[in-house]
C-alpha cells in the first residue's frame, strides 16, 4: 500500500527531479555534466547545499545534495520508491480511429507495463512509424509526470491473429466484451490474484476492443487462446475510455492490501 | 451484475434507438410524430414490421414494432434496462485548466449522477455560462452513447468552501489526496458498502482536486466536513485522469456481486 512506500518521503514531492545516466553515479557521489549543472543552477536556481532527486530511469532514485563545486552532488540517501505495479500488466489494444495519444497517456499514468497495438477486423489502418515514435514520446513524458520508475514499452502493431498465434499464454488473460453476461473484470482480478493462503500475484494481459467492439470471431479465437471474457460494467464505454478503466481496476486490485475486512473468505 | 440485466437482450444491441416523449405512449402503442416517422422510414430505412427501441429519457425502454401505418408502433415488450449505478454518485471536481470536456464525457460514461464544479484555492477561474451549457450538452450525448437511462446533472460552479458549508453530509464522502498514506479508495468503498449481513449501499461523494492538488487547508476543511482522505494508487495522476479513475473504482465496487469467493469475511 501507499503508506509504507511514501509515508516518510512526502517532503520529497516538493523537490526537483533530474535524470542521470547510470555511469554518472560514482562511489563518491554523482558527477554532473554541463547541461545538468546549467539546469540545476541556472534554471532551477539551486545553490550549494540544496537538495534534489536524481533518477537513473531504471527504478533507482537518490536524494542528492549539490556540493561546493557545482559539478558534483553528494548522495544523502537512497529513496525507496515503489510506484510500479507488483506484476507486469500488458494491454492489447485495438487501435481506435482517434484518441490514441490520450489512451497512451492515461494508461501510462495508471501503471501499464506493455502496450500492444493490434489491428483487428474492425481496425485495419496500420499506424505510421511516426505515430509509433509519437506514442513512445508521450509514454516517456507521462511516465515522468506520474513519477513512475519505468517507461512502458509500446510494441510494433501486429494483427490480433498474429498476436494470438505468437504470444505465450500467461496465467491471466482477459478480453473485455460489452453487453455480455461475462463476470466483471474487478471481480475476476480480485479473486484470481488471491488464494486462501494469501496473495498469488501473476502477470496480467487485458485485450480491449475498437469502436464497435471485437467481432464474435475474434472473441472466440481469444477464448481459445486462454482469454477469459469480462465486463467493464453495465454502461457502454468508448474505445478510448475502456483502456483507462481496465487499468484503473487492475491497478487498484493489485495495490489494495488484503486486510481482515477485505480478505477473501476461504 | 450484468448477467441478469442484459443476458437475454444481447440482440437489442443491434437495434436503433429512438427517443420519445412520455405523452407519445398510448394504451395501444406509440404515436410517432412526423420527424420520427421520417427518421425511422427515410433515415434508418425501417419498414412495417421492423423493430426498434423506444426510450422515454426517464429510464424506460420498450421494444417497438412499426405498424402497417408508419404513424404508429406497437409495443412488443418492455425492456428491463438497468445501466445506472445502484446508488447516486456525486463528483466534486476542482476545475482543471483544460480538459473538462473529456472529464464530463468519461465520468458520464462511467455512471456519475451529479457533477459539482468547484472553484478551489488553486483554480479560481469561473467558467462562463456557455461553458456550462457545453458541458451539459456533452453529458447528454455521452449518456446516450453509453446507453444510460439518465443524464447526469451538472451544477453551477461554487467555491469549495461554499460547497462544504451548504451541502448536507452523506454517509460516504471521500477526498482524493496524492502522495499520502491514506487508504485506497477501492478498499474503502468495498468495505463500507458491505457489512457482514450483506450489501448496505449508500450514496457516495468523491472530491477530486485540480492540477497541483487540494491545498492542505482545503483537505483539513474537507475532513472536518466528514470527508475521508483516500488514495487512487501509487502513481501521480493528472487532474483530468483522476475523476475517471475514481468513478471506475466506485462503479466497479458497486456493481460486482458478492459471491462466496468475493464476499467479505465477517
Interface residues (C-beta under 8 A of the other chain):
Chain A: X1 X2 X3 X5 X6 X7 X10 X13 X82 X83 X84 X102 X105 X106 X109 X110 X111 X145 X146 X147 X148 X178 X179 X180 X181 X182 X183 X184 X185 X186 X187 X190 X191 X231 X232 X233 X234 X235 X236 X237 X238 X241 X244 X245 X248 X249 X251 X252 X253 X255 X256 X257 X259 X260 X261 X262 X263 X264 X265
Chain B: X1 X2 X3 X5 X6 X7 X10 X13 X82 X83 X84 X102 X105 X106 X109 X110 X111 X145 X146 X147 X148 X179 X180 X181 X182 X183 X184 X185 X186 X187 X190 X191 X231 X232 X233 X234 X235 X236 X237 X238 X241 X244 X245 X248 X249 X251 X252 X253 X255 X256 X257 X259 X260 X261 X262 X263 X264 X265
